[in-house]
Amino acid sequence: EFFSKMKDGSIFLNTARGELQDNEAILAALKSGKLDGYGTDVFANETAFFFKKLGSAAEISDPTVRELVQMYPKVLVTPHIGSNTDEALANMIEYSMDNFNEILTTGTTKNLVALPEAK
């Protein structure tokens, strides 16, 4: 339904979250010409194929993702590196140092993550 509201030949980009997209709908829209291109740096269940040394698209376990990747240059998949900016890295360092200092001085931190209970 989402793609039916777009102009024919549109280009769809998703750099947010893989769970927000329907890969099968994207594939169908590309095949029909509704979409002329698709770019992403995210997929749902991306740990199945991102950060792995793959020799070819044939090694991608998800058949829909495999077919999308094989549609290059209509489909472009890039690494998810949105946090790799000077500002983001500086913020990560600052927050980490603030948390470390807070732990040293108070014994806790406002950013404490509760671990799940062991079973």
Biopython code that builds the backbone (N, CA, C, O; Angstrom):
import numpy as np
from Bio.PDB.StructureBuilder import StructureBuilder

atoms = [
    (1, "GLU", "N", (0.828, -1.195, 0.000)),
    (1, "GLU", "CA", (0.000, 0.000, 0.000)),
    (1, "GLU", "C", (0.872, 1.259, 0.000)),
    (1, "GLU", "O", (0.547, 2.240, -0.669)),
    (2, "PHE", "N", (1.966, 1.232, 0.741)),
    (2, "PHE", "CA", (2.856, 2.390, 0.828)),
    (2, "PHE", "C", (3.368, 2.798, -0.548)),
    (2, "PHE", "O", (3.325, 3.974, -0.910)),
    (3, "PHE", "N", (3.852, 1.824, -1.311)),
    (3, "PHE", "CA", (4.441, 2.140, -2.609)),
    (3, "PHE", "C", (3.397, 2.547, -3.638)),
    (3, "PHE", "O", (3.717, 3.264, -4.585)),
    (4, "SER", "N", (2.160, 2.105, -3.472)),
    (4, "SER", "CA", (1.113, 2.483, -4.428)),
    (4, "SER", "C", (0.838, 3.985, -4.398)),
    (4, "SER", "O", (0.315, 4.542, -5.363)),
    (5, "LYS", "N", (1.187, 4.634, -3.300)),
    (5, "LYS", "CA", (0.968, 6.075, -3.172)),
    (5, "LYS", "C", (2.113, 6.895, -3.776)),
    (5, "LYS", "O", (2.028, 8.121, -3.860)),
    (6, "MET", "N", (3.164, 6.222, -4.189)),
    (6, "MET", "CA", (4.324, 6.915, -4.754)),
    (6, "MET", "C", (4.205, 7.003, -6.272)),
    (6, "MET", "O", (3.497, 6.213, -6.897)),
    (7, "LYS", "N", (4.898, 7.964, -6.850)),
    (7, "LYS", "CA", (4.939, 8.087, -8.305)),
    (7, "LYS", "C", (5.715, 6.911, -8.886)),
    (7, "LYS", "O", (6.645, 6.405, -8.259)),
    (8, "ASP", "N", (5.332, 6.478, -10.080)),
    (8, "ASP", "CA", (6.088, 5.439, -10.766)),
    (8, "ASP", "C", (7.519, 5.916, -10.972)),
    (8, "ASP", "O", (7.758, 7.088, -11.265)),
    (9, "GLY", "N", (8.467, 4.997, -10.816)),
    (9, "GLY", "CA", (9.869, 5.334, -11.020)),
    (9, "GLY", "C", (10.526, 6.011, -9.840)),
    (9, "GLY", "O", (11.629, 6.542, -9.972)),
    (10, "SER", "N", (9.874, 6.004, -8.682)),
    (10, "SER", "CA", (10.441, 6.633, -7.480)),
    (10, "SER", "C", (11.659, 5.862, -6.986)),
    (10, "SER", "O", (11.879, 4.710, -7.359)),
    (11, "ILE", "N", (12.433, 6.510, -6.153)),
    (11, "ILE", "CA", (13.566, 5.881, -5.483)),
    (11, "ILE", "C", (13.272, 5.897, -3.989)),
    (11, "ILE", "O", (12.914, 6.934, -3.431)),
    (12, "PHE", "N", (13.425, 4.747, -3.346)),
    (12, "PHE", "CA", (13.131, 4.599, -1.923)),
    (12, "PHE", "C", (14.439, 4.406, -1.159)),
    (12, "PHE", "O", (15.256, 3.557, -1.515)),
    (13, "LEU", "N", (14.628, 5.198, -0.111)),
    (13, "LEU", "CA", (15.804, 5.089, 0.747)),
    (13, "LEU", "C", (15.369, 4.819, 2.177)),
    (13, "LEU", "O", (14.458, 5.473, 2.685)),
    (14, "ASN", "N", (16.011, 3.864, 2.826)),
    (14, "ASN", "CA", (15.765, 3.612, 4.244)),
    (14, "ASN", "C", (17.108, 3.510, 4.945)),
    (14, "ASN", "O", (17.883, 2.585, 4.703)),
    (15, "THR", "N", (17.369, 4.469, 5.811)),
    (15, "THR", "CA", (18.577, 4.429, 6.636)),
    (15, "THR", "C", (18.197, 4.488, 8.111)),
    (15, "THR", "O", (19.007, 4.872, 8.955)),
    (16, "ALA", "N", (16.964, 4.105, 8.411)),
    (16, "ALA", "CA", (16.472, 4.169, 9.793)),
    (16, "ALA", "C", (16.587, 2.800, 10.461)),
    (16, "ALA", "O", (17.580, 2.518, 11.132)),
    (17, "ARG", "N", (15.603, 1.973, 10.284)),
    (17, "ARG", "CA", (15.545, 0.644, 10.894)),
    (17, "ARG", "C", (15.024, -0.357, 9.872)),
    (17, "ARG", "O", (14.078, -0.077, 9.135)),
    (18, "GLY", "N", (15.648, -1.517, 9.839)),
    (18, "GLY", "CA", (15.238, -2.550, 8.898)),
    (18, "GLY", "C", (13.834, -3.057, 9.140)),
    (18, "GLY", "O", (13.144, -3.465, 8.206)),
    (19, "GLU", "N", (13.408, -3.031, 10.396)),
    (19, "GLU", "CA", (12.072, -3.522, 10.731)),
    (19, "GLU", "C", (10.971, -2.624, 10.178)),
    (19, "GLU", "O", (9.805, -3.019, 10.170)),
    (20, "LEU", "N", (11.312, -1.438, 9.720)),
    (20, "LEU", "CA", (10.315, -0.510, 9.175)),
    (20, "LEU", "C", (9.945, -0.830, 7.734)),
    (20, "LEU", "O", (8.973, -0.285, 7.212)),
    (21, "GLN", "N", (10.693, -1.690, 7.093)),
    (21, "GLN", "CA", (10.460, -1.940, 5.674)),
    (21, "GLN", "C", (9.995, -3.364, 5.427)),
    (21, "GLN", "O", (10.294, -4.277, 6.197)),
    (22, "ASP", "N", (9.264, -3.532, 4.347)),
    (22, "ASP", "CA", (8.784, -4.839, 3.902)),
    (22, "ASP", "C", (9.596, -5.203, 2.664)),
    (22, "ASP", "O", (9.327, -4.711, 1.569)),
    (23, "ASN", "N", (10.588, -6.068, 2.846)),
    (23, "ASN", "CA", (11.488, -6.405, 1.744)),
    (23, "ASN", "C", (10.759, -6.998, 0.546)),
    (23, "ASN", "O", (11.114, -6.715, -0.598)),
    (24, "GLU", "N", (9.752, -7.811, 0.795)),
    (24, "GLU", "CA", (9.002, -8.409, -0.317)),
    (24, "GLU", "C", (8.241, -7.347, -1.096)),
    (24, "GLU", "O", (8.155, -7.421, -2.322)),
    (25, "ALA", "N", (7.686, -6.356, -0.397)),
    (25, "ALA", "CA", (6.979, -5.261, -1.076)),
    (25, "ALA", "C", (7.961, -4.412, -1.881)),
    (25, "ALA", "O", (7.637, -3.956, -2.977)),
    (26, "ILE", "N", (9.145, -4.203, -1.344)),
    (26, "ILE", "CA", (10.172, -3.444, -2.071)),
    (26, "ILE", "C", (10.565, -4.193, -3.334)),
    (26, "ILE", "O", (10.661, -3.599, -4.408)),
    (27, "LEU", "N", (10.791, -5.483, -3.209)),
    (27, "LEU", "CA", (11.159, -6.307, -4.361)),
    (27, "LEU", "C", (10.073, -6.264, -5.428)),
    (27, "LEU", "O", (10.369, -6.099, -6.612)),
    (28, "ALA", "N", (8.818, -6.412, -5.015)),
    (28, "ALA", "CA", (7.700, -6.370, -5.967)),
    (28, "ALA", "C", (7.611, -5.005, -6.649)),
    (28, "ALA", "O", (7.359, -4.924, -7.851)),
    (29, "ALA", "N", (7.817, -3.936, -5.884)),
    (29, "ALA", "CA", (7.748, -2.584, -6.452)),
    (29, "ALA", "C", (8.881, -2.347, -7.446)),
    (29, "ALA", "O", (8.685, -1.663, -8.450)),
    (30, "LEU", "N", (10.051, -2.895, -7.183)),
    (30, "LEU", "CA", (11.167, -2.776, -8.120)),
    (30, "LEU", "C", (10.883, -3.554, -9.402)),
    (30, "LEU", "O", (11.131, -3.062, -10.503)),
    (31, "LYS", "N", (10.366, -4.761, -9.255)),
    (31, "LYS", "CA", (10.077, -5.598, -10.425)),
    (31, "LYS", "C", (8.983, -4.997, -11.299)),
    (31, "LYS", "O", (9.016, -5.131, -12.522)),
    (32, "SER", "N", (8.018, -4.336, -10.672)),
    (32, "SER", "CA", (6.896, -3.767, -11.426)),
    (32, "SER", "C", (7.232, -2.414, -12.051)),
    (32, "SER", "O", (6.495, -1.928, -12.909)),
    (33, "GLY", "N", (8.336, -1.806, -11.630)),
    (33, "GLY", "CA", (8.692, -0.485, -12.124)),
    (33, "GLY", "C", (8.142, 0.643, -11.268)),
    (33, "GLY", "O", (8.408, 1.815, -11.531)),
    (34, "LYS", "N", (7.375, 0.289, -10.244)),
    (34, "LYS", "CA", (6.879, 1.321, -9.330)),
    (34, "LYS", "C", (8.067, 2.039, -8.694)),
    (34, "LYS", "O", (8.079, 3.264, -8.572)),
    (35, "LEU", "N", (9.058, 1.254, -8.296)),
    (35, "LEU", "CA", (10.313, 1.822, -7.814)),
    (35, "LEU", "C", (11.367, 1.651, -8.895)),
    (35, "LEU", "O", (11.459, 0.604, -9.535)),
    (36, "ASP", "N", (12.156, 2.694, -9.086)),
    (36, "ASP", "CA", (13.262, 2.609, -10.032)),
    (36, "ASP", "C", (14.576, 2.367, -9.305)),
    (36, "ASP", "O", (15.586, 2.032, -9.922)),
    (37, "GLY", "N", (14.553, 2.540, -7.987)),
    (37, "GLY", "CA", (15.758, 2.317, -7.220)),
    (37, "GLY", "C", (15.458, 2.193, -5.741)),
    (37, "GLY", "O", (14.422, 2.643, -5.251)),
    (38, "TYR", "N", (16.398, 1.566, -5.042)),
    (38, "TYR", "CA", (16.253, 1.348, -3.605)),
    (38, "TYR", "C", (17.642, 1.388, -2.987)),
    (38, "TYR", "O", (18.561, 0.724, -3.466)),
    (39, "GLY", "N", (17.791, 2.166, -1.926)),
    (39, "GLY", "CA", (19.046, 2.230, -1.200)),
    (39, "GLY", "C", (18.808, 2.043, 0.282)),
    (39, "GLY", "O", (17.843, 2.568, 0.838)),
    (40, "THR", "N", (19.689, 1.295, 0.918)),
    (40, "THR", "CA", (19.527, 1.038, 2.346)),
    (40, "THR", "C", (20.867, 0.726, 2.999)),
    (40, "THR", "O", (21.827, 0.328, 2.339)),
    (41, "ASP", "N", (20.902, 0.915, 4.290)),
    (41, "ASP", "CA", (22.030, 0.431, 5.082)),
    (41, "ASP", "C", (21.511, -0.391, 6.263)),
    (41, "ASP", "O", (22.231, -0.628, 7.233)),
    (42, "VAL", "N", (20.258, -0.817, 6.164)),
    (42, "VAL", "CA", (19.634, -1.608, 7.231)),
    (42, "VAL", "C", (18.713, -2.675, 6.639)),
    (42, "VAL", "O", (18.117, -2.478, 5.581)),
    (43, "PHE", "N", (18.608, -3.789, 7.328)),
    (43, "PHE", "CA", (17.639, -4.840, 7.028)),
    (43, "PHE", "C", (17.155, -5.406, 8.355)),
    (43, "PHE", "O", (17.886, -5.378, 9.346)),
    (44, "ALA", "N", (15.945, -5.913, 8.383)),
    (44, "ALA", "CA", (15.500, -6.677, 9.551)),
    (44, "ALA", "C", (16.374, -7.931, 9.612)),
    (44, "ALA", "O", (16.734, -8.480, 8.570)),
    (45, "ASN", "N", (16.711, -8.378, 10.785)),
    (45, "ASN", "CA", (17.540, -9.569, 10.975)),
    (45, "ASN", "C", (18.868, -9.456, 10.227)),
    (45, "ASN", "O", (19.361, -10.439, 9.674)),
    (46, "GLU", "N", (19.439, -8.260, 10.213)),
    (46, "GLU", "CA", (20.643, -8.031, 9.421)),
    (46, "GLU", "C", (21.869, -8.767, 9.940)),
    (46, "GLU", "O", (22.840, -8.923, 9.200)),
    (47, "THR", "N", (21.855, -9.223, 11.182)),
    (47, "THR", "CA", (23.015, -9.955, 11.692)),
    (47, "THR", "C", (23.227, -11.258, 10.936)),
    (47, "THR", "O", (24.304, -11.849, 11.009)),
    (48, "ALA", "N", (22.210, -11.710, 10.212)),
    (48, "ALA", "CA", (22.353, -12.928, 9.421)),
    (48, "ALA", "C", (23.306, -12.738, 8.242)),
    (48, "ALA", "O", (23.854, -13.715, 7.733)),
    (49, "PHE", "N", (23.511, -11.491, 7.800)),
    (49, "PHE", "CA", (24.382, -11.293, 6.633)),
    (49, "PHE", "C", (25.283, -10.067, 6.713)),
    (49, "PHE", "O", (26.282, -10.015, 5.996)),
    (50, "PHE", "N", (24.978, -9.083, 7.548)),
    (50, "PHE", "CA", (25.900, -7.954, 7.705)),
    (50, "PHE", "C", (27.059, -8.399, 8.592)),
    (50, "PHE", "O", (26.893, -9.276, 9.440)),
    (51, "PHE", "N", (28.203, -7.810, 8.404)),
    (51, "PHE", "CA", (29.412, -8.087, 9.174)),
    (51, "PHE", "C", (29.898, -9.520, 8.989)),
    (51, "PHE", "O", (30.560, -10.084, 9.860)),
    (52, "LYS", "N", (29.561, -10.086, 7.856)),
    (52, "LYS", "CA", (30.034, -11.421, 7.499)),
    (52, "LYS", "C", (30.817, -11.292, 6.199)),
    (52, "LYS", "O", (30.488, -10.459, 5.354)),
    (53, "LYS", "N", (31.830, -12.095, 6.038)),
    (53, "LYS", "CA", (32.582, -12.088, 4.788)),
    (53, "LYS", "C", (31.871, -13.040, 3.827)),
    (53, "LYS", "O", (31.993, -14.261, 3.926)),
    (54, "LEU", "N", (31.137, -12.455, 2.912)),
    (54, "LEU", "CA", (30.388, -13.239, 1.940)),
    (54, "LEU", "C", (31.115, -13.189, 0.604)),
    (54, "LEU", "O", (31.497, -12.116, 0.135)),
    (55, "GLY", "N", (31.302, -14.344, 0.000)),
    (55, "GLY", "CA", (31.978, -14.387, -1.290)),
    (55, "GLY", "C", (31.087, -13.966, -2.435)),
    (55, "GLY", "O", (31.565, -13.499, -3.469)),
    (56, "SER", "N", (29.775, -14.134, -2.246)),
    (56, "SER", "CA", (28.828, -13.751, -3.296)),
    (56, "SER", "C", (27.447, -13.593, -2.678)),
    (56, "SER", "O", (27.212, -13.986, -1.535)),
    (57, "ALA", "N", (26.536, -13.008, -3.454)),
    (57, "ALA", "CA", (25.159, -12.842, -2.984)),
    (57, "ALA", "C", (24.506, -14.193, -2.728)),
    (57, "ALA", "O", (23.585, -14.291, -1.916)),
    (58, "ALA", "N", (24.969, -15.228, -3.407)),
    (58, "ALA", "CA", (24.395, -16.567, -3.234)),
    (58, "ALA", "C", (24.524, -17.055, -1.795)),
    (58, "ALA", "O", (23.781, -17.945, -1.379)),
    (59, "GLU", "N", (25.445, -16.493, -1.038)),
    (59, "GLU", "CA", (25.653, -16.908, 0.350)),
    (59, "GLU", "C", (24.714, -16.212, 1.333)),
    (59, "GLU", "O", (24.740, -16.522, 2.524)),
    (60, "ILE", "N", (23.883, -15.279, 0.860)),
    (60, "ILE", "CA", (22.915, -14.602, 1.727)),
    (60, "ILE", "C", (21.747, -15.548, 1.951)),
    (60, "ILE", "O", (21.109, -15.986, 0.993)),
    (61, "SER", "N", (21.463, -15.864, 3.200)),
    (61, "SER", "CA", (20.462, -16.886, 3.520)),
    (61, "SER", "C", (19.031, -16.459, 3.218)),
    (61, "SER", "O", (18.205, -17.303, 2.871)),
    (62, "ASP", "N", (18.721, -15.190, 3.340)),
    (62, "ASP", "CA", (17.361, -14.704, 3.097)),
    (62, "ASP", "C", (17.152, -14.534, 1.590)),
    (62, "ASP", "O", (17.824, -13.708, 0.973)),
    (63, "PRO", "N", (16.230, -15.302, 0.983)),
    (63, "PRO", "CA", (16.072, -15.247, -0.476)),
    (63, "PRO", "C", (15.622, -13.887, -1.005)),
    (63, "PRO", "O", (16.008, -13.498, -2.107)),
    (64, "THR", "N", (14.816, -13.163, -0.242)),
    (64, "THR", "CA", (14.353, -11.843, -0.695)),
    (64, "THR", "C", (15.500, -10.844, -0.668)),
    (64, "THR", "O", (15.681, -10.077, -1.614)),
    (65, "VAL", "N", (16.268, -10.849, 0.407)),
    (65, "VAL", "CA", (17.425, -9.954, 0.501)),
    (65, "VAL", "C", (18.440, -10.321, -0.582)),
    (65, "VAL", "O", (19.027, -9.439, -1.208)),
    (66, "ARG", "N", (18.646, -11.610, -0.800)),
    (66, "ARG", "CA", (19.578, -12.055, -1.840)),
    (66, "ARG", "C", (19.161, -11.507, -3.203)),
    (66, "ARG", "O", (19.994, -10.996, -3.951)),
    (67, "GLU", "N", (17.867, -11.615, -3.523)),
    (67, "GLU", "CA", (17.377, -11.119, -4.805)),
    (67, "GLU", "C", (17.509, -9.599, -4.902)),
    (67, "GLU", "O", (17.852, -9.071, -5.960)),
    (68, "LEU", "N", (17.239, -8.903, -3.812)),
    (68, "LEU", "CA", (17.415, -7.444, -3.808)),
    (68, "LEU", "C", (18.869, -7.073, -4.097)),
    (68, "LEU", "O", (19.138, -6.210, -4.933)),
    (69, "VAL", "N", (19.791, -7.716, -3.415)),
    (69, "VAL", "CA", (21.215, -7.420, -3.597)),
    (69, "VAL", "C", (21.640, -7.685, -5.042)),
    (69, "VAL", "O", (22.471, -6.962, -5.591)),
    (70, "GLN", "N", (21.073, -8.711, -5.649)),
    (70, "GLN", "CA", (21.429, -9.059, -7.022)),
    (70, "GLN", "C", (20.843, -8.084, -8.043)),
    (70, "GLN", "O", (21.156, -8.184, -9.230)),
    (71, "MET", "N", (20.011, -7.157, -7.612)),
    (71, "MET", "CA", (19.422, -6.174, -8.526)),
    (71, "MET", "C", (20.300, -4.927, -8.683)),
    (71, "MET", "O", (19.877, -3.953, -9.304)),
    (72, "TYR", "N", (21.519, -4.949, -8.126)),
    (72, "TYR", "CA", (22.444, -3.832, -8.316)),
    (72, "TYR", "C", (22.578, -3.563, -9.812)),
    (72, "TYR", "O", (22.707, -4.528, -10.565)),
    (73, "PRO", "N", (22.558, -2.336, -10.292)),
    (73, "PRO", "CA", (22.679, -1.055, -9.615)),
    (73, "PRO", "C", (21.353, -0.416, -9.209)),
    (73, "PRO", "O", (21.348, 0.695, -8.678)),
    (74, "LYS", "N", (20.218, -1.101, -9.449)),
    (74, "LYS", "CA", (18.939, -0.529, -8.987)),
    (74, "LYS", "C", (18.856, -0.550, -7.470)),
    (74, "LYS", "O", (18.156, 0.266, -6.870)),
    (75, "VAL", "N", (19.562, -1.470, -6.857)),
    (75, "VAL", "CA", (19.575, -1.604, -5.398)),
    (75, "VAL", "C", (21.002, -1.382, -4.915)),
    (75, "VAL", "O", (21.945, -2.001, -5.408)),
    (76, "LEU", "N", (21.141, -0.498, -3.954)),
    (76, "LEU", "CA", (22.453, -0.216, -3.382)),
    (76, "LEU", "C", (22.378, -0.420, -1.873)),
    (76, "LEU", "O", (21.589, 0.228, -1.185)),
    (77, "VAL", "N", (23.209, -1.325, -1.370)),
    (77, "VAL", "CA", (23.286, -1.606, 0.064)),
    (77, "VAL", "C", (24.663, -1.156, 0.540)),
    (77, "VAL", "O", (25.688, -1.561, -0.008)),
    (78, "THR", "N", (24.667, -0.318, 1.561)),
    (78, "THR", "CA", (25.924, 0.182, 2.114)),
    (78, "THR", "C", (26.000, -0.174, 3.593)),
    (78, "THR", "O", (24.979, -0.509, 4.194)),
    (79, "PRO", "N", (27.182, -0.110, 4.190)),
    (79, "PRO", "CA", (27.290, -0.357, 5.631)),
    (79, "PRO", "C", (26.517, 0.692, 6.423)),
    (79, "PRO", "O", (26.378, 1.836, 5.992)),
    (80, "HIS", "N", (26.019, 0.287, 7.580)),
    (80, "HIS", "CA", (25.303, 1.202, 8.473)),
    (80, "HIS", "C", (26.346, 1.947, 9.306)),
    (80, "HIS", "O", (26.796, 1.452, 10.339)),
    (81, "ILE", "N", (26.720, 3.129, 8.851)),
    (81, "ILE", "CA", (27.797, 3.876, 9.506)),
    (81, "ILE", "C", (27.336, 5.258, 9.950)),
    (81, "ILE", "O", (28.141, 6.184, 10.054)),
    (82, "GLY", "N", (26.047, 5.393, 10.210)),
    (82, "GLY", "CA", (25.494, 6.691, 10.592)),
    (82, "GLY", "C", (26.125, 7.289, 11.831)),
    (82, "GLY", "O", (26.150, 8.510, 11.988)),
    (83, "SER", "N", (26.634, 6.447, 12.710)),
    (83, "SER", "CA", (27.244, 6.974, 13.939)),
    (83, "SER", "C", (28.723, 7.284, 13.747)),
    (83, "SER", "O", (29.390, 7.713, 14.688)),
    (84, "ASN", "N", (29.234, 7.075, 12.561)),
    (84, "ASN", "CA", (30.660, 7.287, 12.317)),
    (84, "ASN", "C", (30.925, 8.704, 11.808)),
    (84, "ASN", "O", (31.432, 8.903, 10.704)),
    (85, "THR", "N", (30.569, 9.681, 12.641)),
    (85, "THR", "CA", (30.847, 11.085, 12.334)),
    (85, "THR", "C", (31.665, 11.656, 13.479)),
    (85, "THR", "O", (31.671, 11.106, 14.579)),
    (86, "ASP", "N", (32.350, 12.750, 13.224)),
    (86, "ASP", "CA", (33.143, 13.376, 14.288)),
    (86, "ASP", "C", (32.268, 13.726, 15.487)),
    (86, "ASP", "O", (32.648, 13.484, 16.632)),
    (87, "GLU", "N", (31.092, 14.298, 15.218)),
    (87, "GLU", "CA", (30.194, 14.705, 16.307)),
    (87, "GLU", "C", (29.700, 13.501, 17.108)),
    (87, "GLU", "O", (29.706, 13.526, 18.339)),
    (88, "ALA", "N", (29.271, 12.444, 16.407)),
    (88, "ALA", "CA", (28.757, 11.262, 17.101)),
    (88, "ALA", "C", (29.851, 10.593, 17.926)),
    (88, "ALA", "O", (29.613, 10.195, 19.066)),
    (89, "LEU", "N", (31.041, 10.468, 17.362)),
    (89, "LEU", "CA", (32.143, 9.850, 18.102)),
    (89, "LEU", "C", (32.527, 10.682, 19.321)),
    (89, "LEU", "O", (32.784, 10.131, 20.392)),
    (90, "ALA", "N", (32.568, 11.998, 19.169)),
    (90, "ALA", "CA", (32.877, 12.874, 20.310)),
    (90, "ALA", "C", (31.820, 12.724, 21.401)),
    (90, "ALA", "O", (32.152, 12.681, 22.585)),
    (91, "ASN", "N", (30.545, 12.643, 21.006)),
    (91, "ASN", "CA", (29.467, 12.457, 21.987)),
    (91, "ASN", "C", (29.602, 11.127, 22.712)),
    (91, "ASN", "O", (29.417, 11.067, 23.927)),
    (92, "MET", "N", (29.924, 10.050, 21.982)),
    (92, "MET", "CA", (30.078, 8.736, 22.606)),
    (92, "MET", "C", (31.204, 8.756, 23.635)),
    (92, "MET", "O", (31.072, 8.197, 24.723)),
    (93, "ILE", "N", (32.303, 9.398, 23.284)),
    (93, "ILE", "CA", (33.434, 9.492, 24.217)),
    (93, "ILE", "C", (33.039, 10.311, 25.441)),
    (93, "ILE", "O", (33.323, 9.921, 26.574)),
    (94, "GLU", "N", (32.390, 11.436, 25.212)),
    (94, "GLU", "CA", (31.977, 12.298, 26.328)),
    (94, "GLU", "C", (31.013, 11.563, 27.261)),
    (94, "GLU", "O", (31.191, 11.596, 28.478)),
    (95, "TYR", "N", (29.992, 10.900, 26.704)),
    (95, "TYR", "CA", (29.023, 10.176, 27.538)),
    (95, "TYR", "C", (29.703, 9.044, 28.299)),
    (95, "TYR", "O", (29.391, 8.806, 29.466)),
    (96, "SER", "N", (30.628, 8.347, 27.646)),
    (96, "SER", "CA", (31.340, 7.254, 28.309)),
    (96, "SER", "C", (32.171, 7.769, 29.478)),
    (96, "SER", "O", (32.172, 7.178, 30.557)),
    (97, "MET", "N", (32.869, 8.865, 29.257)),
    (97, "MET", "CA", (33.686, 9.439, 30.332)),
    (97, "MET", "C", (32.809, 9.972, 31.466)),
    (97, "MET", "O", (33.156, 9.821, 32.637)),
    (98, "ASP", "N", (31.680, 10.590, 31.130)),
    (98, "ASP", "CA", (30.748, 11.059, 32.164)),
    (98, "ASP", "C", (30.227, 9.886, 32.986)),
    (98, "ASP", "O", (30.159, 9.967, 34.213)),
    (99, "ASN", "N", (29.856, 8.790, 32.312)),
    (99, "ASN", "CA", (29.372, 7.603, 33.020)),
    (99, "ASN", "C", (30.460, 7.022, 33.918)),
    (99, "ASN", "O", (30.201, 6.664, 35.067)),
    (100, "PHE", "N", (31.676, 6.931, 33.390)),
    (100, "PHE", "CA", (32.802, 6.399, 34.154)),
    (100, "PHE", "C", (33.053, 7.241, 35.405)),
    (100, "PHE", "O", (33.224, 6.702, 36.499)),
    (101, "ASN", "N", (33.075, 8.545, 35.239)),
    (101, "ASN", "CA", (33.286, 9.454, 36.367)),
    (101, "ASN", "C", (32.159, 9.323, 37.387)),
    (101, "ASN", "O", (32.407, 9.324, 38.593)),
    (102, "GLU", "N", (30.933, 9.212, 36.909)),
    (102, "GLU", "CA", (29.786, 9.080, 37.814)),
    (102, "GLU", "C", (29.878, 7.784, 38.622)),
    (102, "GLU", "O", (29.576, 7.777, 39.815)),
    (103, "ILE", "N", (30.288, 6.703, 37.989)),
    (103, "ILE", "CA", (30.465, 5.427, 38.696)),
    (103, "ILE", "C", (31.545, 5.574, 39.771)),
    (103, "ILE", "O", (31.367, 5.116, 40.900)),
    (104, "LEU", "N", (32.658, 6.211, 39.419)),
    (104, "LEU", "CA", (33.757, 6.385, 40.382)),
    (104, "LEU", "C", (33.354, 7.243, 41.572)),
    (104, "LEU", "O", (33.758, 6.968, 42.702)),
    (105, "THR", "N", (32.564, 8.278, 41.328)),
    (105, "THR", "CA", (32.241, 9.222, 42.409)),
    (105, "THR", "C", (30.987, 8.857, 43.191)),
    (105, "THR", "O", (30.885, 9.193, 44.370)),
    (106, "THR", "N", (30.024, 8.173, 42.560)),
    (106, "THR", "CA", (28.762, 7.873, 43.255)),
    (106, "THR", "C", (28.472, 6.383, 43.379)),
    (106, "THR", "O", (27.615, 5.985, 44.167)),
    (107, "GLY", "N", (29.173, 5.557, 42.613)),
    (107, "GLY", "CA", (28.926, 4.121, 42.657)),
    (107, "GLY", "C", (27.828, 3.663, 41.714)),
    (107, "GLY", "O", (27.550, 2.467, 41.630)),
    (108, "THR", "N", (27.204, 4.580, 41.011)),
    (108, "THR", "CA", (26.155, 4.222, 40.050)),
    (108, "THR", "C", (26.162, 5.253, 38.925)),
    (108, "THR", "O", (26.968, 6.184, 38.925)),
    (109, "THR", "N", (25.267, 5.077, 37.984)),
    (109, "THR", "CA", (25.141, 6.033, 36.882)),
    (109, "THR", "C", (23.693, 6.103, 36.419)),
    (109, "THR", "O", (22.958, 5.119, 36.497)),
    (110, "LYS", "N", (23.297, 7.258, 35.942)),
    (110, "LYS", "CA", (21.920, 7.420, 35.452)),
    (110, "LYS", "C", (21.668, 6.578, 34.203)),
    (110, "LYS", "O", (20.516, 6.339, 33.839)),
    (111, "ASN", "N", (22.737, 6.128, 33.545)),
    (111, "ASN", "CA", (22.601, 5.329, 32.324)),
    (111, "ASN", "C", (22.802, 3.840, 32.574)),
    (111, "ASN", "O", (23.132, 3.089, 31.656)),
    (112, "LEU", "N", (22.604, 3.419, 33.812)),
    (112, "LEU", "CA", (22.773, 2.019, 34.175)),
    (112, "LEU", "C", (21.783, 1.145, 33.409)),
    (112, "LEU", "O", (20.598, 1.467, 33.320)),
    (113, "VAL", "N", (22.274, 0.051, 32.864)),
    (113, "VAL", "CA", (21.426, -0.896, 32.140)),
    (113, "VAL", "C", (21.241, -2.120, 33.024)),
    (113, "VAL", "O", (22.215, -2.745, 33.442)),
    (114, "ALA", "N", (19.994, -2.458, 33.307)),
    (114, "ALA", "CA", (19.699, -3.633, 34.125)),
    (114, "ALA", "C", (19.858, -4.888, 33.273)),
    (114, "ALA", "O", (19.238, -5.014, 32.217)),
    (115, "LEU", "N", (20.682, -5.801, 33.736)),
    (115, "LEU", "CA", (20.875, -7.055, 33.015)),
    (115, "LEU", "C", (19.717, -7.996, 33.306)),
    (115, "LEU", "O", (19.145, -7.955, 34.395)),
    (116, "PRO", "N", (19.362, -8.849, 32.341)),
    (116, "PRO", "CA", (18.284, -9.807, 32.599)),
    (116, "PRO", "C", (18.731, -10.819, 33.649)),
    (116, "PRO", "O", (19.916, -11.119, 33.787)),
    (117, "GLU", "N", (17.765, -11.328, 34.373)),
    (117, "GLU", "CA", (18.075, -12.324, 35.393)),
    (117, "GLU", "C", (18.496, -13.620, 34.726)),
    (117, "GLU", "O", (17.921, -14.026, 33.716)),
    (118, "ALA", "N", (19.514, -14.275, 35.305)),
    (118, "ALA", "CA", (19.985, -15.554, 34.781)),
    (118, "ALA", "C", (18.931, -16.618, 35.016)),
    (118, "ALA", "O", (18.259, -16.622, 36.048)),
    (119, "LYS", "N", (18.788, -17.510, 34.068)),
    (119, "LYS", "CA", (17.791, -18.589, 34.194)),
    (119, "LYS", "C", (18.414, -19.830, 34.741)),
    (119, "LYS", "O", (17.731, -20.839, 34.915)),
]
sb = StructureBuilder()
sb.init_structure("model")
sb.init_model(0)
sb.init_chain("A")
sb.init_seg("    ")
for serial, (resi, resn, name, xyz) in enumerate(atoms, 1):
    if name == "N":
        sb.init_residue(resn, " ", resi, " ")
    sb.init_atom(name, np.array(xyz, "f"), 0.0, 1.0, " ", f" {name:<3s}", serial, name[0])
structure = sb.get_structure()
